[in-house]
Amino acid sequence: MSAGVAMPTSNDPFYAGLGQAVRIGTELLASLAVGGGLGWAADTYLFGSGPWGLVIGLIVGVAAGIRNAMRAAKNWPK
């Protein structure tokens, strides 16, 4: 496959919906991992405050993931 060639879009609504679901799930997982990782790093290297940085990072990651999922679902074609 050469660079710059886009994959054709599927006309089957099942596969289009499956692609959107995988995208939203990946965004949720990534935001959770980033939030938890930043919270862990803040605990370990900056503050030494026990699990509180990790907990706050996970909460912020979940909130960011839900916000991104809602934004992606809002743009979903009906």
N, C-alpha and C positions, 0 to 999 in steps of 0.2 A: 504494500500500500504506500503510495507516495504522500509526501507531506502536503498539507493544504487541502486534502480531499475529505469532505465531511461524509459521515455515515448517513445513509438515507433514513428519513423518519418513517416510523411504522404507522400504517393506517389502522392497525388493529388496536382498539381501545384498551384491551387487556395489557398489551406490552407497553403502551404509552403510560398507563396508570402504574404498572409495575416499575417503570423507570423513575417516575416521580416518587413513588414510595421508597425506593432504594436511595434516591437522592436525599430525601428528608431524613431517613434513618441514618445515613452517613453523616449528615450535618449534625444531628443530635449527638451521635457518638463522638464526633470530632470535637464539638464544643465541650462536652463533658470531659474528655481527655485533656484538652488544653486548660480548662479551668482547674481541674484537679492537679495537673502538672505544675501550673503556676503557683497554686496554693501550697503544694508540697515543697517547691523550690523556695518559696518565701519562708516557710517554716524552717527548712533545713539550713539555708544559707544566710537569711537576713535577720529573722526575728527570734528563732528558737522558741516559739510560743506553743509548742505541743501540736495537737491536731487542729487547732482553730483556723490556721491559714488554709489547710486542706479542706476543711468543712466549708469555709466561706468560698474558696475557689470552686468547689463542686456545686454549691448553690448558684454562684454566678454563672458557671458553665451550663447548668440546667436551664437557667433563665434565658441565657443567650440562645441556647438550642431551641427552646420553645418559641422564642421570638422569630428566629430564622425559619422554623417550620411553619409558623403562622403566615409569615410573609410569602413563603413559597406556595402554600396552599391557597392564598388569596389570588395569586397569579395563575392558578391552575385553570386551564380552559374548561368551560362547562359544556 
